[in-house]
Amino acid sequence: MRLARHSYTTIRSVQGPLLFLERVLEARMGEVVRIAFPDGHEAEGEVLKIEGDVVLIEVVGESRGLDMDHSRVLFTDVVKRAPLSPAVLGRVFDGSFRPIDDRPMFIPDRWAPVAGFPLNPVARERPQDLIETGLSTIDGLNTLVKGQKLPIFSCAGLPSREIAAAILEHARAGTQDVSGAASAVVFVALGLTQHEYAYYGEALERMQGDFVAFINLAKDPVVERLLAPRFGLTVAEHLAFDLGRDVLVLITDMTNYCDALREVSTAREELPGRRGYPGYMYSDLASLFERAGRIKGTAGSVTMLPVLTMPEDDITHPIPDLTGYITEGQVVLSRELHQRGIFPPVDVLPSLSRLMQRGIGKGRTREDHRAIANALYMNYATGRDLRRLEAIVGREGMSDADRHVLDFADAFEREIVHQGSERRSIGETLDASKRLLERFKLGGS
């Protein structure tokens, strides 16, 4: 435990996870403090704000039991840091980086600030090369590439949990890396119920490749919900840029993260922005998402798949809206497809991967990938438009050509979008798509 440089008993007030300390001589933003309770136990905190000699501290953990006259705050002169080592692989931690897998804490090789290090934009390499998720709607039509950040927009009641678990089990860093030995997955789960925790625990046990998980339960302190993604990304950067691995960071659910951000902002009595969320939510989300990428001259990469639930199914809500500005596309889930028993219920028309072209084609997936994807999009979009006409005039009032495209749209959803729990390689996805196009004589070769 580090020696304190200053200690104070001048606590002015405690408001939920926030502690106001006055008459502080020296402090710095982000500094870690230790809070000694009257009963002898300690909690950790972090300096959030400094105004004159008054310091605002965010308590990591439970603040109940703090006595303003008999509690002591000790400043450590260090910022929040994460322990790093290859031994982190295969481990499960809570939102404060404490082991919850019944194994002892590893001995770190070094420590790094959880906020990460500023990355010169000139040093960034353009994202490219396939990250294979095993889902046809992503790999074939909205391809994820190394270094990209591609969010999944879900709605309440849709199987985002099952999709996240499927990606956990099936993701590969490329078509040549069948074993996933050179890749790793960092899984960050926020605000889980015990049932969800058990579900993801089973998925982690089935994983074949290397992983590290950070699990924050709904009953855990809200501050840990803000720390867990930063711990996960710091580990991902170490695995990618120090050890040369391709790392996929899967975070679910970013809506819980943003709600925690709003809760802390409200406790700080800050002026709210849209729908009560803090005005700095955009920059806060950007500080997470922009840590994905590749660095010139470095073999590894950090790729992000954040999952978020759109409140009230509203894609213009601040959380998906701001996320869309920062990231390179989105994968949108459909309530209509889910009600028809299609899994994963990905609506491919509003979904988009802006960097898809960087990860497909000859030498990466297949030379005919772009042509097959274009043919699927064009004919499926036409079929979706014809469904509105069918609702007005009926199928009998439509031409044979229109009914043919309608049948294609139905078959596309049934055979390509729907794949159940099976994993499809990119080759299997393209072969199945090509057979479907040939059967309906719609091109794509």
Secondary structure, DSSP 8 states (H G I E B T S, - for coil): ----SEEE--EEEEETTEEEE-S-S---TTEEEEEE-TTS-EEEEEEEEEETTEEEEEEES--TT--TTT-EEEEEEEE-EEEE-GGGTTEEEETTS-B-SSS-----SEEEETT-----GGGEE---SEEB-S-HHHHTTS-EETT-B--EEE-TTS-HHHHHHHHHHH-BS-SS-TT-TTEEEEEEEEEE-HHHHHHHHHHHHH--SEEEEEEEETTS-HHHHHHHHHHHHHHHHIIIIIT--EEEEEEE-HHHHHHHHHHHHHHTT--B-GGG-BTTHHHHHHHHHTT-EEETT-S-EEEEEEEEE-GGG-TTSHHHHHHHHHSSEEEEE-HHHHHTT-SS-EEEEEEEETTGGGT-STTTS-TTHHHHHHHHHHHHHHHHHHHHHHHHH-GGGS-HHHHHHHHHHHHHIIIII--TT----HHHHHHHHHHHHHHTT----
